[in-house]
Amino acid sequence: MEQLRILRKQKGLTAKELAQMVGVSEVSITQYENGKRSPRRQVLEDLADALGTSVDYLLGKEEDPAMIDMDRVDKALLKELMDVTPLEKQKIQAFIAGLKANRAE
């Protein structure tokens, strides 16, 4: 359930924090994210509620409503950003600011 990991990171949650929100173990969250285990229906609904999405999105049956209007390149960039550290995000923001400053010249 790659979508689970992406949304969890977007929300700035650790696996432990999300686990506490839905009443499962941190190991369970990790196993769901790695596809080694599937959550029970109620847990799946609780995960969707906690992350502000639908069960269908978590199951990969539909796109995230927030990404529907994005083009393919934007979606690819967003997925890449989900797996970077906070320090790397700061560097990326500085790089983008530099690009925009050069554009204005």
Buried (B, 14 or more C-beta within 10 A) or exposed (E): BEBBBBBBBBEEBEBEBBBBBBEBEBEBBBBBBEEEEEBEEEBBBBBBEBBEBBBEBBBEEBBBEEBEEBEEEEBEEBEEBEEEEEEEEEEBEEEEEEEEEEEEE
